[in-house]
């Protein structure tokens, strides 16, 4: 079943969220759940993710913006009525609790600073994340079966050879999650779309997700090869 104008625009916004979460999240230790597991098993710091993956992620985000412009080219047209409605919106009205916003931003800043200072403070990222969440809750099951197997495999390759396998695993887990509606936690927004009267099927999402995944993974492969091998 083909998507109508409203459905296509909604899918465009969902795909944007996918790009922000699945692709952008690859750049940091806490950007995607697999990254937290990989960091704990590979003894990698928050700064390690920034140094090794952030440069590639910047490129992938640029490419993603070009892909979405091509995939959703029929949705990019100017509608005077919709534009007028958008101009009447007041973004500050979306902030329901300003005090909670300030508290959340403060906790976020503390957590990110602690991640960056990991080489000095030596606090485990998982501990920092849990303390940050607990602090925010006070102010107001990530699981995997394959991690031990992959960990044993990577540990057979010491030094830089082992680390490049961790980066390959992070890119595969994070970027691969864009392919289907069940590939990553960020894609649960499809359920929100269905509850609001604009359901998007598994295959409608996958039709676009596979293109994004294929291009980003294809670009990640030569990056790993040229930088580490």
Backbone torsions as a table, in degrees:
resi	resn	phi	psi	omega
1	UNK	NA	128.5	-179.3
2	UNK	-76.5	147.9	178.6
3	UNK	-84.4	140.0	175.3
4	UNK	-78.9	-174.2	-177.4
5	UNK	-59.6	-47.5	-179.1
6	UNK	-65.6	-41.6	179.4
7	UNK	-65.3	-38.9	179.4
8	UNK	-66.5	-40.6	178.1
9	UNK	-65.6	-39.3	178.4
10	UNK	-64.5	-42.5	178.5
11	UNK	-63.7	-35.5	176.1
12	UNK	-60.4	-46.0	-179.6
13	UNK	-67.1	-37.1	177.8
14	UNK	-65.2	-40.5	177.9
15	UNK	-65.3	-35.9	175.0
16	UNK	-61.0	-43.6	178.4
17	UNK	-63.0	-40.0	177.7
18	UNK	-59.6	-43.8	179.2
19	UNK	-64.0	-40.7	-179.6
20	UNK	-66.9	-40.7	-175.7
21	UNK	-83.4	-56.8	-172.6
22	UNK	-73.8	-42.7	180.0
23	UNK	-82.2	-52.8	-180.0
24	UNK	-62.4	-34.8	-179.4
25	UNK	-66.3	-18.5	179.5
26	UNK	-64.8	-23.4	-173.0
27	UNK	-73.4	-18.6	-175.6
28	UNK	-128.9	162.0	-178.6
29	UNK	-63.9	-32.0	-175.9
30	UNK	-104.7	11.7	-176.9
31	UNK	-73.1	-31.1	179.2
32	UNK	-142.6	146.0	179.9
33	UNK	-52.9	-41.4	179.2
34	UNK	-58.9	-30.9	-179.0
35	UNK	-64.1	-36.9	179.2
36	UNK	-64.6	-42.3	179.4
37	UNK	-65.9	-44.7	-179.8
38	UNK	-61.8	-42.1	-179.1
39	UNK	-63.8	-41.5	-178.6
40	UNK	-69.7	-37.1	-179.7
41	UNK	-77.7	-32.7	-176.7
42	UNK	-99.0	2.5	-179.4
43	UNK	56.7	47.9	-179.0
44	UNK	-105.6	144.6	-177.2
45	UNK	-97.5	170.3	175.8
46	UNK	-59.0	-41.2	-179.7
47	UNK	-67.9	-31.7	177.4
48	UNK	-59.9	-43.3	179.3
49	UNK	-63.8	-42.1	180.0
50	UNK	-62.5	-44.6	-175.8
51	UNK	-69.4	-41.7	-171.8
52	UNK	-90.8	-30.3	-174.0
53	UNK	-112.5	-27.6	-177.1
54	UNK	-58.9	-41.6	178.3
55	UNK	-57.8	-42.0	178.1
56	UNK	-67.0	-40.1	-177.9
57	UNK	-62.5	-38.2	177.0
58	UNK	-58.3	-45.4	177.8
59	UNK	-63.4	-43.2	-177.7
60	UNK	-65.6	-34.7	177.7
61	UNK	-65.2	-41.0	177.0
62	UNK	-62.2	-45.8	178.7
63	UNK	-63.5	-39.4	179.2
64	UNK	-61.1	-41.3	178.7
65	UNK	-61.8	-37.4	177.7
66	UNK	-69.9	-38.3	179.9
67	UNK	-64.2	-46.1	-178.1
68	UNK	-64.2	-33.1	177.6
69	UNK	-65.0	-33.4	178.9
70	UNK	-80.6	-44.9	-177.3
71	UNK	-64.1	-37.6	-175.4
72	UNK	-111.6	33.8	-176.4
73	UNK	-59.8	-31.0	-179.7
74	UNK	-72.2	-17.1	-178.7
75	UNK	-89.1	-12.6	-177.8
76	UNK	-90.6	85.3	175.6
77	UNK	-142.8	153.1	-175.4
78	UNK	-88.2	125.7	177.4
79	UNK	-118.5	109.8	-176.6
80	UNK	-56.9	-39.2	-178.6
81	UNK	-66.5	-45.7	179.0
82	UNK	-65.5	-37.5	178.5
83	UNK	-63.5	-39.7	179.3
84	UNK	-66.2	-40.2	178.4
85	UNK	-63.6	-41.2	179.5
86	UNK	-63.9	-38.4	-178.8
87	UNK	-67.7	-23.1	179.6
88	UNK	-82.2	-12.8	-179.1
89	UNK	-70.6	144.2	176.9
90	UNK	-113.6	108.5	-173.5
91	UNK	-61.9	-28.7	-178.8
92	UNK	-68.2	-21.8	178.8
93	UNK	-68.3	-20.7	179.8
94	UNK	-74.1	-16.6	179.0
95	UNK	-86.0	103.7	-175.7
96	UNK	-80.9	-40.8	-175.9
97	UNK	-127.5	97.8	-177.7
98	UNK	-68.0	-33.4	179.3
99	UNK	-65.2	-43.5	178.2
100	UNK	-64.9	-37.7	177.0
101	UNK	-60.1	-45.9	-179.9
102	UNK	-63.3	-41.6	179.1
103	UNK	-64.4	-42.5	-179.9
104	UNK	-63.3	-43.0	179.4
105	UNK	-66.4	-36.3	178.3
106	UNK	-65.1	-46.6	178.9
107	UNK	-63.3	-41.0	179.4
108	UNK	-60.5	-43.9	-179.9
109	UNK	-62.9	-40.9	179.1
110	UNK	-64.5	-44.7	-178.5
111	UNK	-63.8	-46.4	-179.7
112	UNK	-63.3	-41.4	178.5
113	UNK	-62.0	-39.2	179.0
114	UNK	-67.5	-37.9	175.6
115	UNK	-60.8	-47.2	-177.5
116	UNK	-63.7	-34.2	-178.3
117	UNK	-89.4	14.5	-179.0
118	UNK	-54.3	-41.8	179.3
119	UNK	-60.8	-22.8	-179.8
120	UNK	-95.0	-44.8	-175.0
121	UNK	-84.5	-29.8	178.9
122	UNK	62.9	31.1	173.0
123	UNK	-87.6	134.3	179.7
124	UNK	-64.0	136.7	-180.0
125	UNK	-56.1	-37.4	-179.5
126	UNK	-64.0	-38.1	179.1
127	UNK	-67.0	-43.2	179.9
128	UNK	-62.0	-44.3	-179.1
129	UNK	-62.6	-43.0	-179.5
130	UNK	-67.8	-40.7	178.2
131	UNK	-64.6	-39.3	177.6
132	UNK	-63.0	-43.9	178.3
133	UNK	-63.8	-42.5	178.8
134	UNK	-64.1	-38.7	178.9
135	UNK	-64.5	-41.1	179.8
136	UNK	-68.3	-39.5	177.3
137	UNK	-64.2	-40.1	178.9
138	UNK	-63.4	-37.0	178.4
139	UNK	-74.0	-25.6	175.5
140	UNK	-123.1	NA	NA
141	UNK	NA	83.5	173.7
142	UNK	-73.3	123.7	179.5
143	UNK	-128.4	155.6	173.7
144	UNK	-154.5	139.0	178.4
145	UNK	-96.2	-21.5	-173.6
146	UNK	-91.6	-14.9	-175.6
147	UNK	-56.5	-46.1	179.2
148	UNK	-60.0	-38.5	-179.4
149	UNK	-65.5	-47.9	179.6
150	UNK	-63.8	-38.7	179.9
151	UNK	-60.4	-45.1	179.2
152	UNK	-62.5	-38.5	179.8
153	UNK	-64.8	-47.2	-177.1
154	UNK	-67.2	-36.6	-177.9
155	UNK	-67.7	-13.9	174.6
156	UNK	-73.7	-13.2	-179.8
157	UNK	-116.7	98.8	-175.5
158	UNK	-74.2	164.7	172.8
159	UNK	65.0	-142.2	-175.1
160	UNK	-64.8	-31.9	-179.6
161	UNK	-63.8	-38.9	178.4
162	UNK	-71.6	-36.8	-177.4
163	UNK	-67.0	-37.2	-179.4
164	UNK	-64.4	-29.7	176.7
165	UNK	-69.6	-34.0	175.4
166	UNK	-64.8	-42.0	179.3
167	UNK	-66.7	-37.3	176.8
168	UNK	-64.2	-40.2	178.7
169	UNK	-65.0	-42.4	179.9
170	UNK	-63.2	-44.0	180.0
171	UNK	-66.2	-41.4	179.5
172	UNK	-65.0	-43.1	-178.8
173	UNK	-68.6	-42.4	-175.2
174	UNK	-78.0	-50.6	-178.8
175	UNK	-70.9	-34.1	178.3
176	UNK	-65.5	-23.1	179.1
177	UNK	-67.2	-14.1	-179.6
178	UNK	-78.7	-11.4	-171.6
179	UNK	-70.7	-38.7	-174.8
180	UNK	-131.8	169.3	-178.0
181	UNK	-71.6	-14.9	-179.4
182	UNK	-112.9	11.5	-174.9
183	UNK	-80.3	-19.3	-177.6
184	UNK	-153.9	156.5	-177.9
185	UNK	-63.6	-27.9	-179.2
186	UNK	-64.2	-23.4	-174.4
187	UNK	-80.5	1.8	177.7
188	UNK	-67.3	-8.5	177.6
189	UNK	-63.1	-16.5	175.5
190	UNK	-62.1	-35.8	176.9
191	UNK	-64.8	-36.2	177.0
192	UNK	-64.8	-40.1	178.5
193	UNK	-62.3	-41.9	-179.9
194	UNK	-64.9	-40.5	-179.3
195	UNK	-68.1	-20.9	179.8
196	UNK	-98.4	16.1	171.3
197	UNK	88.1	8.9	177.6
198	UNK	-129.2	75.8	-178.2
199	UNK	-68.6	141.0	175.6
200	UNK	-123.0	122.8	-173.5
201	UNK	-74.2	166.2	178.7
202	UNK	-57.4	-45.0	-175.8
203	UNK	-76.1	-29.5	175.2
204	UNK	-64.0	-39.8	177.0
205	UNK	-70.0	-44.6	-176.0
206	UNK	-62.9	-33.1	179.0
207	UNK	-54.1	-39.5	179.5
208	UNK	-90.5	-36.1	-177.5
209	UNK	-63.4	-37.1	-179.9
210	UNK	-64.6	-37.3	178.8
211	UNK	-63.9	-47.4	-180.0
212	UNK	-60.5	-45.2	-178.5
213	UNK	-64.5	-44.2	-178.7
214	UNK	-60.1	-46.1	-177.2
215	UNK	-67.4	-46.0	-176.3
216	UNK	-68.1	-41.3	178.6
217	UNK	-67.4	-37.3	177.8
218	UNK	-61.9	-39.4	178.4
219	UNK	-73.3	-31.7	-179.5
220	UNK	-68.9	-29.9	-176.5
221	UNK	-63.4	-52.8	177.6
222	UNK	-65.5	-27.8	177.2
223	UNK	-61.4	-48.0	179.2
224	UNK	-64.2	-41.0	-177.3
225	UNK	-64.7	-48.1	-175.5
226	UNK	-72.4	-32.0	-175.3
227	UNK	-85.2	-32.7	-170.1
228	UNK	-118.0	-19.3	-173.1
229	UNK	-109.7	NA	NA
